[in-house]
Amino acid sequence: MKLNAPLLLLPLATLAASLDAQNRIGSGDVSELFKTYCATCHGENLRGGQGSSLVDDVWAHGSSDADLARVIAEGIPDTEMIPWKHSLSDEQIRALVIYIREQGQIAARADLPEDAFKPKNGIFTSEKHSFTLEKVGEGDGILWGMEFLPDNSLLVTQRDGTLWHFQDGKRTAIEGIPAVRAQGQGGLMEVRIHPDYDKNGWVYLGYSESLDGGETGNTAIARGRIVDGAWTDHQQIYSADPKFHTSRGHHFGTRIVFQDGYLFFGIGDRGQQDQAQDLDRPNGKIHRLHDDGRIPADNPFANTPGALPTIWSYGHRNPQGLATHPETGQLWEVEHGPRGGDEVNLVQPGKNYGWPVITYGMNYNGSPITGITAKEGMEQPKHYWTPSIAICGSEFYTGDKFPAWKNNLFVSGMASQELHRLTIEGDKVVADEIVFKDQGRIRDVYSGPDGYLYVLLTQQSPRVGAIYRLDPSS
């Protein structure tokens, strides 16, 4: 059988560089499944034997995901490729498709020069611009989100609960910020200033909150003002009902976007994936409030019995980036998938984005989640990555230092250590480029008011986050 297909729109270099995104690629149940049913013909390394190679990107019977699944299930008449639909479940067939994707990218990377993404004399070269990375600040733990103030100083969140203020080359901690539950992936994650900050001084924080001394928690949003280095005028904008708190330490979501007097934010499924489909639970949702915390009367489920009125969209696994397009005002979300299936979504009110009923990923241990990637009434991602790049923050570039990047969406990758640049036309992602990689885990990306692009990088050892600026290079 001829199975694999590259991710649509991606050149070979982009495809091949996403391989470190999950440390379990090629392992677990699915690798044993492949050895049992496929390796005799196609080889344990998928490079062919009695049957053809599955990693040479040559396909005789279609290259889409549906084509791959169909060939495995139905076989190919008058060939040795027999149908496996009576031996394998739809979920197992889907897992094999993901596995072949992973292995295809591993093979593609092996053909790249070793220095394909390394800077030369300190200069990184991308498709549209060349640049250097300049360090402008450092925390003493994992930095998560950043926001510029009107005086060009910088607020940066640190996961352990510290809010840093970087100004004139100095770093000071803001005193008196809300207590956070800094366990697992939770902690102090997001900081944003109100669009009318010059008039009202409001600073918004997204964090994991505990109401029982740290045993359990969930996502919260608060606002306050910073006066003389201290947090004042604290107001709670959103807290999940304590009955929705859990001791699980992951999938908090928590990015903030303002638009037309509204505040949007995400909450992940908190590791309880089925809750993403339940309208009576906050997890796995994008929420919309007025910027003072009131619930808009025209939210899509405001009048639905039993539904939480804050919900804007649902069926999300772990929203890690939210950004509005600078020209269209469309709300775009990037979502951390499981093993495979990181997504880019155009978020619309009341829509169901499918998790976990449909997904392009599988469990980290190589076992399948579902056998389908599409279903009526559920939205398709505008773009996805398999293998995952382990996405985090995202941002539309609006500056003037890199004119060819104007209005492109930048997406950060943690395990993959990649910064991606997506070109969006209308409601479609038409291109994806890796701008740089292997400089550390990228937690966030920010289009600064000075026209530069900024990223938060975390090295593995010691795990300390730093702020870097991309400077154009002639």
PEZIWO-V685795 format. One record per run of one state. SS is the DSSP state (alpha for helix, beta for strand, coil for the rest). FROM is the first residue (numbers start at 1). LEN is the number of residues. If there is no record, write none. Layout:
ss,from,len
SS,FROM,LEN
SS,FROM,LEN
This chain:
ss,from,len
coil,1,11
alpha,12,5
coil,17,12
alpha,29,9
coil,38,1
alpha,39,4
coil,43,22
alpha,65,10
coil,75,15
alpha,90,21
coil,111,9
beta,120,1
coil,121,2
beta,123,3
coil,126,4
beta,130,9
coil,139,4
beta,143,6
coil,149,5
beta,154,5
coil,159,3
beta,162,6
coil,168,2
beta,170,4
coil,174,1
beta,175,1
coil,176,12
beta,188,6
coil,194,3
alpha,197,4
coil,201,2
beta,203,7
coil,210,7
beta,217,11
coil,228,2
beta,230,10
coil,240,2
alpha,242,3
coil,245,1
beta,246,1
coil,247,9
beta,256,4
coil,260,2
beta,262,6
coil,268,5
alpha,273,5
coil,278,7
beta,285,6
coil,291,20
beta,311,4
coil,315,4
beta,319,6
coil,325,6
beta,331,5
coil,336,3
beta,339,1
coil,340,2
beta,342,6
coil,348,4
beta,352,1
coil,353,9
beta,362,1
coil,363,20
beta,383,3
coil,386,5
beta,391,6
coil,397,6
alpha,403,3
coil,406,3
beta,409,5
coil,414,4
beta,418,8
coil,426,2
beta,428,10
coil,438,3
beta,441,7
coil,448,5
beta,453,6
coil,459,6
beta,465,8
coil,473,2
